[in-house]
Amino acid sequence: MISTSRRNFLRQSSLATVGSMLIPSFLKAYELNANPLATDDKILVIIQLSGGNDGLNTVVPYYNDIYYQSRPSLAIPKDKVLKINDELGFNPAMQKFRELYDEGMVSIINSVGYPNPDRSHFRSMDIWQTGSAADQYLQTGWLGRYLDSSCQAEVCQPYSAIELDDTLSLAMKGERVKGLALQDPEKLYKSTHNPLFEAIKRAKPTEDADENVAYLYKTIAETASSADYIYSKAKVQKSTITYPQGKLSKNMKTIAELIISGVQTRVYYASLSGFDTHIRQNQQQERLLEDYAGAVHAFVQDLKKHDKMKNVMMMTFSEFGRRVAQNGSNGTDHGTANNLFIINGNLKKAGFHNPAPNLADLDEGDLKYQIDFRNIYSTLIQKWLKTDVNTILGNQFEMIDFV
C-alpha cells in the first residue's frame, strides 16, 4: 500500500502531471528481452460507454407498445429499427454492429445491474470499476486486483494492462500494480526521453536517499522502460484496415496494432463519452452509437485479418441505463439496468443470453436487473483470464455461458 506521504509527494511534485499520465505501476522495470505472448494467451478488451447509455434505444423492443407509449417522441420508429428477431432490433446507427451480430460474434446480455442501484455517475461507475456491492467502498479496481494476483514474486510487466487515455481509471488500479495510461506509443516514448526525464534517470539516488526520492526515481525508471518496449513493439505491425474518424476508432486502431505486434498486454481499456443524454437524445446518441459500431467493426476486421479474434474477448458496458419514460426535454434521465455486449470470434453462446427487459414490471419507473454485473466479471476472470474469482471479487458469483 502506498503511504499517504508518498502520495502527497507525487501529487505535489513538479512531475505530478507527467506522473499521473505515465506512471504504470509500482513494479520492477520490465526486461525488454521477454518472450512474446503465447498463441493461446487470452486478451480482454473493455469499452466503457460513459454517461449512462440508453439501452432501450440501443437494443430496441420495437414490438412493445409500452415502449412507444413511454416515449412518444423519442422511441425509434419500427420501420427504422434494424430488426434482429420478432421482438428486438438495433438502433439504425448500428449497421456495422449488426453485421458482427449476424456473423455470430456478439452476445447480448439484457438487464444487467446490481442490487440497490445508485443513479450517481460517479458512484455507479465506482461500483462497476471496483466490482463492489452498492454499500462497499473499495480503493482498488477489479482489473487492478487481477494485476495484483498475476504478479508473481514481485516481478511484473508494468504494461500488463493498458488504458487508451491520459489518465488511469479506478478499474485499472491495484494495491501493488497499476495499469499504464497512454494515448499514443510514440508520444509516450518522446515524453520519457525529454531532458527532465533523462536528468532524473542519470541522477540515480544513493542507498541512504529519502524514501520519496527513491520511490520517484523507481517509477520514472519503470515508465521509461515501459515506454521503450511499447514503442519498439508498436512499430512492428501497422494496421492496413481503414478505421472511421473519431477518438474511439483511433484508440481501437492503436490497440489492434499492439495486439498484432505481440505486445505483452492482457487487458486493454478504452472509453467513449457523451452518453448522458438528458436533452435532445436521439441525434447525440445515434452519432455516438455510429462511432462505437464503426470502431468496433474495423477493430474486429483488423484482428480477423491476423487470425486474432478467437483470442480476444471484448466487453462493452455503461455505468447505468436510462429511465423507461422520456423526460420533458426529448431526453432520458438516469436509470438502472442496461444491456451489455460481449464480442469474440468463438463464442459459446451468441445472440441473446436472456429475455428482453420487462417493461410492465418496473421499479418506480426503472428496469429491474436480471443479471448481476459481477456474474459477467466472474466469467471473464475465471474462464477467460484463468484467475481465481475469490481473489478478485471476494466472493463466488454464478458464471455466464458465453465462454
Helices and strands as residue ranges (DSSP letters): H 4-12, H 16-22, E 43-50, G 55-57, E 59-60, H 65-70, G 78-80, E 82-83, E 89-90, G 92-94, H 95-102, E 106-113, H 121-130, H 142-150, E 161-164, G 170-172, E 180-182, H 185-191, H 195-202, H 211-234, H 247-261, E 267-273, H 281-305, G 309-311, E 312-317, E 338-343, E 351-352, E 371-372, H 373-379, I 380-384, H 389-393
